[in-house]
Amino acid sequence: MEIDPNKWFYDQVSLALVQLHSIEEVLYKGQTKFQSVEIFRSGILGKVLVLDGKVQSAEADEFIYHEALVQPPMITHRHPETVFIAGGGEGATLREVLRHKTVKRAVMVDLDEEVVRLCQKYLPDHSQGAFQDRRAEVYHTDARDYLAKSKDKYDVIILDVPDPVEEGPAYLLYTQEFYRLVLGKLTDCGIVSVQAGPAGWTDLLNFSSVFNTLRSVFPIVRAYKADVPSFGSPWGFCLASLSDCPLQLSVAEIDRRIASRGLTLKSYDGVAHQGMFALPKYLRTELTAQTRLITDSQPLYIYATER
């Protein structure tokens, strides 16, 4: 069968693996001041957002990613009132945060104002009105610079930034220096969650390096994963804390906290929580064996060979 390359999006999962997504309609394609943007309608995934050639989220399964990123830290924290989000241009991370009635203030800082605008236009189901919530504050500047200049502290900090692509807008948001800054912006029982890249057996460098770098800064760091079909690989996350450990929560306690906050979720609950943190042996071995530290002077670029 002859394949028309104009009707397929080639998503590079790793250096040696590409996933194809059918393109039914291109809704937008362009370049902002910071990155390339494409939004298309897929044959199976619905609308798909692509930044710098990488799938960021798809209508059909974005709830898996965003609940995995947001709900473990929010539920692990006993009473989250203030939340900081770095990135999250689609507004879905903000949406998940604002589901919690305990939240009084949610600050979202995404560098690329045009991406946020495009997502509100073409992907309104991602945010579901979150940008209009009175508790939300949205700023368009560098998240690292914002935190460095701010005197505020937060109960939960969520780092939902693009993968560290060379010359991309986010690679300095994965470094030891940045994580030290984040540590200083947490309240006494504060928790941070990080999207940490692919967690498939073929490509663990980013996940393991983020995990190791966080361990050099935080006293408690736990890795977990979720299966996100549109990404073509299991996806890794890290939760770092000053005091609370997500592994100490029982299934019943997680479900109790979800119910008490009035949450209606599609993917995450007490049973799912246990499964997400129950990593297979090979993955636990790789994570604990990694010695690579990501620093400002030695950043890690996804898809690049080690230097």
TAHUTA-V628237 format. One record per pair of residues at least 24 apart in sequence whose C-alpha atoms are under 10 Angstrom apart, sorted by sequence separation. I is the first residue (numbers start at 0). J is the second residue. If there is no record, write none. Layout:
BEGIN
i->I j->J
i->I j->J
END
This chain:
BEGIN
i->20 j->44
i->22 j->46
i->68 j->92
i->69 j->93
i->77 j->101
i->78 j->102
i->79 j->103
i->80 j->104
i->81 j->105
i->82 j->106
i->83 j->107
i->84 j->108
i->85 j->109
i->86 j->110
i->88 j->112
i->115 j->139
i->157 j->181
i->213 j->237
i->217 j->241
i->218 j->242
i->219 j->243
i->220 j->244
i->221 j->245
i->248 j->272
i->249 j->273
i->22 j->47
i->65 j->90
i->66 j->91
i->69 j->94
i->70 j->95
i->74 j->99
i->79 j->104
i->80 j->105
i->81 j->106
i->82 j->107
i->83 j->108
i->84 j->109
i->85 j->110
i->86 j->111
i->88 j->113
i->89 j->114
i->90 j->115
i->112 j->137
i->156 j->181
i->198 j->223
i->199 j->224
i->210 j->235
i->213 j->238
i->214 j->239
i->217 j->242
i->219 j->244
i->220 j->245
i->221 j->246
i->248 j->273
i->65 j->91
i->66 j->92
i->69 j->95
i->70 j->96
i->73 j->99
i->88 j->114
i->89 j->115
i->112 j->138
i->113 j->139
i->143 j->169
i->156 j->182
i->191 j->217
i->198 j->224
i->209 j->235
i->210 j->236
i->213 j->239
i->219 j->245
i->246 j->272
i->20 j->47
i->64 j->91
i->65 j->92
i->68 j->95
i->69 j->96
i->87 j->114
i->88 j->115
i->89 j->116
i->105 j->132
i->111 j->138
i->112 j->139
i->141 j->168
i->142 j->169
i->190 j->217
i->195 j->222
i->197 j->224
i->198 j->225
i->199 j->226
i->209 j->236
i->210 j->237
i->213 j->240
i->245 j->272
i->246 j->273
i->64 j->92
i->65 j->93
i->66 j->94
i->67 j->95
i->70 j->98
i->73 j->101
i->87 j->115
i->88 j->116
i->89 j->117
i->90 j->118
i->104 j->132
i->105 j->133
i->106 j->134
i->107 j->135
i->108 j->136
i->109 j->137
i->110 j->138
i->111 j->139
i->112 j->140
i->141 j->169
i->143 j->171
i->153 j->181
i->156 j->184
i->192 j->220
i->195 j->223
i->196 j->224
i->197 j->225
i->198 j->226
i->206 j->234
i->207 j->235
i->209 j->237
i->210 j->238
i->245 j->273
i->62 j->91
i->65 j->94
i->66 j->95
i->70 j->99
i->73 j->102
i->86 j->115
i->88 j->117
i->89 j->118
i->90 j->119
i->104 j->133
i->105 j->134
i->106 j->135
i->107 j->136
i->108 j->137
i->109 j->138
i->110 j->139
i->111 j->140
i->143 j->172
i->152 j->181
i->153 j->182
i->155 j->184
i->156 j->185
i->190 j->219
i->191 j->220
i->192 j->221
i->193 j->222
i->194 j->223
i->195 j->224
i->197 j->226
i->206 j->235
i->210 j->239
i->61 j->91
i->62 j->92
i->65 j->95
i->66 j->96
i->88 j->118
i->89 j->119
i->95 j->125
i->103 j->133
i->104 j->134
i->105 j->135
i->106 j->136
i->107 j->137
i->108 j->138
i->109 j->139
i->110 j->140
i->111 j->141
i->142 j->172
i->147 j->177
i->152 j->182
i->153 j->183
i->154 j->184
i->155 j->185
i->190 j->220
i->192 j->222
i->194 j->224
i->197 j->227
i->202 j->232
i->205 j->235
i->206 j->236
i->207 j->237
i->246 j->276
i->8 j->39
i->61 j->92
i->65 j->96
i->88 j->119
i->91 j->122
i->94 j->125
i->95 j->126
i->98 j->129
i->103 j->134
i->104 j->135
i->105 j->136
i->106 j->137
i->107 j->138
i->108 j->139
i->109 j->140
i->110 j->141
i->141 j->172
i->146 j->177
i->152 j->183
i->153 j->184
i->154 j->185
i->155 j->186
i->182 j->213
i->201 j->232
i->206 j->237
i->245 j->276
i->246 j->277
i->55 j->87
i->89 j->121
i->90 j->122
i->91 j->123
i->93 j->125
i->94 j->126
i->95 j->127
i->97 j->129
i->102 j->134
i->103 j->135
i->104 j->136
i->105 j->137
i->106 j->138
i->107 j->139
i->108 j->140
i->109 j->141
i->110 j->142
i->151 j->183
i->152 j->184
i->153 j->185
i->154 j->186
i->162 j->194
i->163 j->195
i->173 j->205
i->199 j->231
i->200 j->232
i->203 j->235
i->8 j->41
i->55 j->88
i->56 j->89
i->62 j->95
i->89 j->122
i->90 j->123
i->91 j->124
i->92 j->125
i->93 j->126
i->94 j->127
i->96 j->129
i->97 j->130
i->102 j->135
i->108 j->141
i->109 j->142
i->144 j->177
i->147 j->180
i->150 j->183
i->151 j->184
i->152 j->185
i->153 j->186
i->154 j->187
i->155 j->188
i->156 j->189
i->157 j->190
i->158 j->191
i->159 j->192
i->160 j->193
i->161 j->194
i->162 j->195
i->163 j->196
i->197 j->230
i->199 j->232
i->200 j->233
i->7 j->41
i->20 j->54
i->55 j->89
i->89 j->123
i->90 j->124
i->91 j->125
i->92 j->126
i->93 j->127
i->94 j->128
i->95 j->129
i->108 j->142
i->143 j->177
i->146 j->180
i->147 j->181
i->150 j->184
i->151 j->185
i->152 j->186
i->153 j->187
i->154 j->188
i->155 j->189
i->156 j->190
i->157 j->191
i->158 j->192
i->159 j->193
i->160 j->194
i->161 j->195
i->162 j->196
i->174 j->208
i->175 j->209
i->178 j->212
i->179 j->213
i->182 j->216
i->196 j->230
i->197 j->231
i->198 j->232
i->199 j->233
i->6 j->41
i->7 j->42
i->56 j->91
i->89 j->124
i->90 j->125
i->91 j->126
i->93 j->128
i->94 j->129
i->97 j->132
i->107 j->142
i->108 j->143
i->143 j->178
i->146 j->181
i->149 j->184
i->151 j->186
i->152 j->187
i->153 j->188
i->154 j->189
i->155 j->190
i->156 j->191
i->157 j->192
i->158 j->193
i->159 j->194
i->160 j->195
i->161 j->196
i->162 j->197
i->173 j->208
i->174 j->209
i->178 j->213
i->181 j->216
i->182 j->217
i->197 j->232
i->198 j->233
i->199 j->234
i->89 j->125
i->90 j->126
i->91 j->127
i->93 j->129
i->94 j->130
i->147 j->183
i->153 j->189
i->154 j->190
i->155 j->191
i->156 j->192
i->157 j->193
i->158 j->194
i->159 j->195
i->173 j->209
i->175 j->211
i->176 j->212
i->177 j->213
i->178 j->214
i->179 j->215
i->180 j->216
i->196 j->232
i->197 j->233
i->198 j->234
i->199 j->235
i->88 j->125
i->89 j->126
i->90 j->127
i->91 j->128
i->92 j->129
i->93 j->130
i->97 j->134
i->108 j->145
i->143 j->180
i->146 j->183
i->147 j->184
i->152 j->189
i->153 j->190
i->154 j->191
i->155 j->192
i->156 j->193
i->157 j->194
i->158 j->195
i->175 j->212
i->178 j->215
i->179 j->216
i->196 j->233
i->197 j->234
i->198 j->235
i->88 j->126
i->90 j->128
i->91 j->129
i->94 j->132
i->97 j->135
i->108 j->146
i->143 j->181
i->146 j->184
i->153 j->191
i->174 j->212
i->175 j->213
i->178 j->216
i->179 j->217
i->196 j->234
i->197 j->235
i->198 j->236
i->10 j->49
i->87 j->126
i->90 j->129
i->91 j->130
i->93 j->132
i->96 j->135
i->173 j->212
i->174 j->213
i->175 j->214
i->177 j->216
i->178 j->217
i->195 j->234
i->196 j->235
i->197 j->236
i->236 j->275
i->237 j->276
i->90 j->130
i->173 j->213
i->175 j->215
i->176 j->216
i->194 j->234
i->195 j->235
i->196 j->236
i->235 j->275
i->236 j->276
i->8 j->49
i->11 j->52
i->12 j->53
i->48 j->89
i->89 j->130
i->94 j->135
i->175 j->216
i->194 j->235
i->195 j->236
i->196 j->237
i->225 j->266
i->10 j->52
i->11 j->53
i->12 j->54
i->93 j->135
i->163 j->205
i->193 j->235
i->194 j->236
i->195 j->237
i->9 j->52
i->10 j->53
i->11 j->54
i->93 j->136
i->162 j->205
i->193 j->236
i->194 j->237
i->8 j->52
i->9 j->53
i->10 j->54
i->93 j->137
i->192 j->236
i->193 j->237
i->194 j->238
i->8 j->53
i->9 j->54
i->192 j->237
i->193 j->238
i->8 j->54
i->191 j->237
i->192 j->238
i->193 j->239
i->225 j->271
i->90 j->137
i->106 j->153
i->191 j->238
i->192 j->239
i->225 j->272
i->105 j->153
i->190 j->238
i->191 j->239
i->192 j->240
i->224 j->272
i->88 j->137
i->104 j->153
i->107 j->156
i->190 j->239
i->191 j->240
i->223 j->272
i->225 j->274
i->226 j->275
i->105 j->155
i->106 j->156
i->107 j->157
i->109 j->159
i->110 j->160
i->189 j->239
i->190 j->240
i->191 j->241
i->223 j->273
i->224 j->274
i->225 j->275
i->88 j->139
i->105 j->156
i->109 j->160
i->189 j->240
i->190 j->241
i->223 j->274
i->224 j->275
i->225 j->276
i->102 j->154
i->188 j->240
i->189 j->241
i->190 j->242
i->223 j->275
i->224 j->276
i->81 j->134
i->82 j->135
i->83 j->136
i->84 j->137
i->85 j->138
i->86 j->139
i->187 j->240
i->188 j->241
i->189 j->242
i->190 j->243
i->222 j->275
i->223 j->276
i->224 j->277
i->187 j->241
i->188 j->242
i->189 j->243
i->190 j->244
i->222 j->276
i->223 j->277
i->224 j->278
i->86 j->141
i->185 j->240
i->186 j->241
i->187 j->242
i->188 j->243
i->221 j->276
i->222 j->277
i->223 j->278
i->85 j->141
i->86 j->142
i->185 j->241
i->222 j->278
i->85 j->142
i->111 j->168
i->182 j->239
i->84 j->142
i->85 j->143
i->110 j->168
i->182 j->240
i->83 j->142
i->96 j->155
i->110 j->169
i->182 j->241
i->223 j->282
i->65 j->125
i->85 j->145
i->222 j->282
i->223 j->283
i->85 j->146
i->96 j->157
i->178 j->239
i->222 j->283
i->62 j->125
i->83 j->146
i->50 j->114
i->58 j->122
i->61 j->125
i->93 j->157
i->222 j->286
i->57 j->122
i->92 j->157
i->48 j->114
i->58 j->124
i->92 j->158
i->58 j->125
i->92 j->159
i->57 j->125
i->83 j->151
i->48 j->117
i->56 j->125
i->83 j->152
i->48 j->118
i->81 j->151
i->82 j->152
i->83 j->153
i->87 j->157
i->81 j->152
i->82 j->153
i->83 j->154
i->84 j->155
i->85 j->156
i->86 j->157
i->87 j->158
i->88 j->159
i->81 j->153
i->82 j->154
i->83 j->155
i->84 j->156
i->85 j->157
i->86 j->158
i->87 j->159
i->88 j->160
i->48 j->121
i->80 j->153
i->81 j->154
i->82 j->155
i->83 j->156
i->84 j->157
i->85 j->158
i->86 j->159
i->87 j->160
i->88 j->161
i->214 j->287
i->47 j->121
i->48 j->122
i->79 j->153
i->80 j->154
i->81 j->155
i->82 j->156
i->83 j->157
i->84 j->158
i->85 j->159
i->86 j->160
i->87 j->161
i->46 j->121
i->47 j->122
i->79 j->154
i->80 j->155
i->81 j->156
i->82 j->157
i->83 j->158
i->84 j->159
i->85 j->160
i->86 j->161
i->207 j->282
i->211 j->286
i->46 j->122
i->78 j->154
i->79 j->155
i->84 j->160
i->206 j->282
i->207 j->283
i->210 j->286
i->211 j->287
i->33 j->110
i->34 j->111
i->36 j->113
i->37 j->114
i->77 j->154
i->78 j->155
i->207 j->284
i->208 j->285
i->209 j->286
i->210 j->287
i->211 j->288
i->212 j->289
i->215 j->292
i->32 j->110
i->33 j->111
i->36 j->114
i->76 j->154
i->207 j->285
i->208 j->286
i->211 j->289
i->212 j->290
i->214 j->292
i->32 j->111
i->33 j->112
i->35 j->114
i->38 j->117
i->76 j->155
i->158 j->237
i->203 j->282
i->206 j->285
i->207 j->286
i->208 j->287
i->210 j->289
i->211 j->290
i->212 j->291
i->213 j->292
i->31 j->111
i->32 j->112
i->33 j->113
i->34 j->114
i->37 j->117
i->38 j->118
i->75 j->155
i->206 j->286
i->207 j->287
i->208 j->288
i->209 j->289
i->210 j->290
i->211 j->291
i->212 j->292
i->213 j->293
i->31 j->112
i->32 j->113
i->33 j->114
i->36 j->117
i->73 j->154
i->157 j->238
i->200 j->281
i->204 j->285
i->207 j->288
i->208 j->289
i->210 j->291
i->211 j->292
i->212 j->293
i->31 j->113
i->39 j->121
i->72 j->154
i->73 j->155
i->200 j->282
i->203 j->285
i->204 j->286
i->207 j->289
i->208 j->290
i->209 j->291
i->210 j->292
i->211 j->293
i->212 j->294
i->30 j->113
i->31 j->114
i->38 j->121
i->72 j->155
i->73 j->156
i->86 j->169
i->156 j->239
i->199 j->282
i->203 j->286
i->206 j->289
i->207 j->290
i->208 j->291
i->209 j->292
i->210 j->293
i->30 j->114
i->38 j->122
i->72 j->156
i->73 j->157
i->85 j->169
i->198 j->282
i->207 j->291
i->208 j->292
i->209 j->293
i->72 j->157
i->155 j->240
i->200 j->285
i->204 j->289
i->207 j->292
i->208 j->293
i->69 j->155
i->203 j->289
i->205 j->291
i->69 j->156
i->85 j->172
i->204 j->291
i->69 j->157
i->205 j->293
i->68 j->157
i->69 j->158
i->27 j->117
i->68 j->158
i->69 j->159
i->209 j->299
i->68 j->159
i->208 j->299
i->27 j->121
i->65 j->159
i->205 j->299
i->26 j->121
i->204 j->299
i->205 j->300
i->204 j->300
i->205 j->301
i->204 j->301
i->205 j->302
i->204 j->302
i->202 j->301
i->202 j->302
i->83 j->184
i->204 j->305
i->83 j->185
i->82 j->185
i->81 j->185
i->197 j->301
i->55 j->160
i->81 j->186
i->196 j->301
i->55 j->161
i->54 j->161
i->55 j->162
i->82 j->189
i->84 j->191
i->53 j->161
i->81 j->189
i->82 j->190
i->83 j->191
i->84 j->192
i->85 j->193
i->53 j->162
i->79 j->188
i->82 j->191
i->51 j->161
i->78 j->188
i->79 j->189
i->50 j->161
i->51 j->162
i->53 j->164
i->77 j->188
i->79 j->190
i->50 j->162
i->76 j->188
i->77 j->189
i->51 j->164
i->76 j->189
i->75 j->189
i->76 j->190
i->75 j->190
i->51 j->167
i->177 j->293
i->178 j->294
i->50 j->167
i->72 j->189
i->73 j->190
i->175 j->292
i->176 j->293
i->177 j->294
i->72 j->190
i->73 j->191
i->174 j->292
i->175 j->293
i->176 j->294
i->177 j->295
i->71 j->190
i->72 j->191
i->73 j->192
i->173 j->292
i->174 j->293
i->175 j->294
i->176 j->295
i->71 j->191
i->72 j->192
i->173 j->293
i->174 j->294
i->175 j->295
i->176 j->296
i->71 j->192
i->72 j->193
i->172 j->293
i->173 j->294
i->174 j->295
i->69 j->191
i->70 j->192
i->171 j->293
i->172 j->294
i->173 j->295
i->174 j->296
i->68 j->191
i->69 j->192
i->170 j->293
i->171 j->294
i->172 j->295
i->174 j->297
i->175 j->298
i->68 j->192
i->69 j->193
i->170 j->294
i->171 j->295
i->174 j->298
i->67 j->192
i->68 j->193
i->69 j->194
i->170 j->295
i->171 j->296
i->173 j->298
i->174 j->299
i->68 j->194
i->171 j->297
i->172 j->298
i->173 j->299
i->67 j->194
i->68 j->195
i->171 j->298
i->173 j->300
i->170 j->298
i->171 j->299
i->65 j->194
i->170 j->299
i->64 j->194
i->170 j->300
i->170 j->301
i->34 j->166
i->33 j->166
i->34 j->167
i->165 j->298
i->167 j->300
i->33 j->167
i->34 j->168
i->164 j->298
i->165 j->299
i->166 j->300
i->33 j->168
i->163 j->298
i->164 j->299
i->165 j->300
i->163 j->299
i->164 j->300
i->165 j->301
i->162 j->299
i->163 j->300
i->164 j->301
i->165 j->302
i->162 j->300
i->163 j->301
i->164 j->302
i->165 j->303
i->162 j->301
i->163 j->302
i->164 j->303
i->162 j->302
i->71 j->223
i->68 j->223
i->67 j->223
i->68 j->224
i->67 j->224
i->68 j->225
i->67 j->225
i->99 j->257
i->101 j->259
i->66 j->225
i->67 j->226
i->100 j->259
i->101 j->260
i->64 j->224
i->67 j->227
i->99 j->259
i->100 j->260
i->64 j->225
i->99 j->260
i->100 j->261
i->63 j->225
i->64 j->226
i->98 j->260
i->99 j->261
i->100 j->262
i->63 j->226
i->64 j->227
i->75 j->238
i->98 j->261
i->99 j->262
i->63 j->227
i->64 j->228
i->76 j->240
i->98 j->262
i->62 j->227
i->63 j->228
i->64 j->229
i->72 j->237
i->75 j->240
i->98 j->263
i->60 j->226
i->61 j->227
i->64 j->230
i->71 j->237
i->72 j->238
i->76 j->242
i->77 j->243
i->98 j->264
i->60 j->227
i->61 j->228
i->67 j->234
i->68 j->235
i->71 j->238
i->72 j->239
i->76 j->243
i->95 j->262
i->59 j->227
i->60 j->228
i->61 j->229
i->67 j->235
i->68 j->236
i->72 j->240
i->75 j->243
i->76 j->244
i->59 j->228
i->60 j->229
i->67 j->236
i->68 j->237
i->75 j->244
i->76 j->245
i->95 j->264
i->57 j->227
i->59 j->229
i->60 j->230
i->64 j->234
i->68 j->238
i->75 j->245
i->56 j->227
i->57 j->228
i->58 j->229
i->64 j->235
i->72 j->243
i->74 j->245
i->75 j->246
i->57 j->229
i->64 j->236
i->72 j->244
i->75 j->247
i->56 j->229
i->57 j->230
i->72 j->245
i->75 j->248
i->55 j->229
i->56 j->230
i->71 j->245
i->74 j->248
i->54 j->229
i->55 j->230
i->54 j->230
i->53 j->230
i->54 j->231
i->75 j->252
i->74 j->252
i->75 j->253
i->78 j->256
i->74 j->253
i->77 j->256
i->74 j->254
i->76 j->256
i->74 j->255
i->75 j->256
i->47 j->229
i->71 j->253
i->74 j->256
i->78 j->260
i->73 j->256
i->74 j->257
i->12 j->196
i->13 j->197
i->44 j->228
i->73 j->257
i->12 j->197
i->16 j->201
i->44 j->229
i->13 j->199
i->15 j->201
i->16 j->202
i->43 j->229
i->74 j->260
i->12 j->199
i->14 j->201
i->15 j->202
i->70 j->257
i->13 j->201
i->14 j->202
i->12 j->201
i->13 j->202
i->12 j->202
i->13 j->203
i->70 j->264
i->74 j->268
i->70 j->266
i->71 j->267
i->70 j->267
i->71 j->268
i->66 j->264
i->69 j->267
i->70 j->268
i->71 j->269
i->66 j->265
i->67 j->266
i->66 j->266
i->67 j->267
i->63 j->264
i->65 j->266
i->66 j->267
i->71 j->272
i->62 j->264
i->63 j->265
i->64 j->266
i->65 j->267
i->66 j->268
i->70 j->272
i->62 j->265
i->63 j->266
i->62 j->266
i->63 j->267
i->67 j->271
i->71 j->275
i->62 j->267
i->67 j->272
i->71 j->276
i->60 j->266
i->67 j->275
i->20 j->229
i->19 j->229
i->18 j->229
i->18 j->230
i->19 j->231
i->18 j->231
i->17 j->231
i->18 j->232
i->16 j->231
i->12 j->230
i->13 j->231
i->10 j->229
i->11 j->230
i->12 j->231
i->13 j->232
i->10 j->230
i->11 j->231
i->12 j->232
i->10 j->231
i->14 j->301
i->15 j->302
i->13 j->301
i->14 j->302
i->13 j->302
i->14 j->303
i->12 j->302
i->13 j->303
i->14 j->304
i->11 j->302
END
